Amino acid sequence: MTVYYTLTFLLLVSEMATFVLLVSPLPYVVRKRLFHFLSESPLVAKLAYGVKIAFIFITILFVDALQRMWRITAEADLTKSQQGTADVRAETNIAARKFYAQRNVYLTGFCLFLSLILTRTFYILLDLIHTQEEYAKLKQSTSGKSTGGDQTQQIQELKAKLAAAEKKAADYDIVKKQAEQNAKEYDRLATEFNAKTGNISDKRRD
């Protein structure tokens, strides 16, 4: 295997490992920190830019390997039609070349296909995390509003009770003043009555 196909194989293995990491059942806190790091880190952004350039070369390798596989398949069919007797060496050589061409096609093709799946899975999970964060904020704000509404209702009830108590106290003061005035008027009338009749009230004796 040549150097560039070896690098393609290593990239495919790294993609598989990254995909397993993304879809693994991690805790929510760990998954949230991981995805925030992958989406916000400038180092990861530079690495992703380099990987995109690498995928351009892998696409070129895929097209080249596909054309080579078609050419070798056509040569194999032509050789079989031209040869009357079977040549073991020729068939073995063509079969080996066909195998290597197919291997290169599968290697580059799966690498490109897995890159698309990996990218889509990453953005789906990132949207899911953002949705969960928005839901948590909305739920917290809703609970805060309901708590504030309960406190406001309690304050209004306390104000109403305080106003009723103040009204009762004012009514009690009025009744108390009226009772004192009535008592004073009663004493005055009793004194005048006793003075006219010549009787001395028990209060005076006391």
Secondary structure, DSSP 8 states (H G I E B T S, - for coil): --HHHHHHHHHHHHHHHHHHHHHS---HHHHHHHHHHHHH-HHHHHHHHHHHHHHHHHHHHHHHHHHHHHHHHHHHHHHHHH-SS--HHHHHHHHHHHHHHHHHHHHHHHHHHHHHHHHHHHHHHHHHHHHHHHHHHHHHHHHHHHHHHHHHHHHHHHHHHHHHHHHHHHHHHHHHHHHHHHHHHHHHHHHHHHHHHT---HHHH-
